[in-house]
């Protein structure tokens, strides 16, 4: 990992607080509205979404993706130097997350129709399908948009 010449503590704290605050508010509002956070955890859908992202990026970018992983993790805390290649990987990660969420929803809905004669299973399976959407949105619109922005060239105000 390339070391930043100067670590900007204020920027790092804002990165962490911004992400943690976003997740806290979204999940907190879900709980306040009567939601059960446990209903967001469905291993099958989680595996489909994460596998779509990881294997999609691995097949597309190969060694560049493996080199990207530690840089992306570091970028969650410290502003990285602009890098067009990492910006592109982030954009594709966003797309693969959306595709993985769509696949997970479709497969979960197929599963619902397979269990339609068991009404007690339908609600749980629909919740599983929708949890895939939540995960895909968090990955695509929170994590990968954030990373893409972090690796992008700073826009000038001219």
VENQUIVEN-V993853 format. One line per field, one symbol per residue. ss: DSSP state (h for helix, s for strand, l for the rest). phi: phi as a letter, one per 30 degrees, with the letter a starting at -180 (. if undefined). burial: + if it has 9 or more other ideal C-beta (glycine too) atoms within 8 Angstrom, else -. A space follows every 50 residues. Layout:
# VENQUIVEN-V993853
ss: ???
phi: ???
burial: ???
This chain:
# VENQUIVEN-V993853
ss: llllllllhhhhhhhhhhhhhhhhhhhhhhhhllllhhhhllhhhhhhhh hhhhhhhhhhhlhhhhhhhhhhhhhllllllllhhhhhhhhhhhhhhhhh hhhhhhhhhhhhhhllllhhhhhhhhhhhhhhhhhhhhhhhhhhhhhhhh hlllllll
phi: .ddddbddeddddddddddddedddddddedddjdcedddcbeedddddd ddddddddddchddddddedddddddcbdddeadddddddddeddddddd dddddddddeddddcddcedcdedddddddddddddddddccdddddedd ddddddcc
burial: ---+------++--++--+--++---+--++-----+--+-+-+++-+++ +++--+++--+--++--+--++-+++-+++-++--++-++++++++++++ +++++-+++-++--+-----++--++++++++++++++++-+++++++-+ +-------
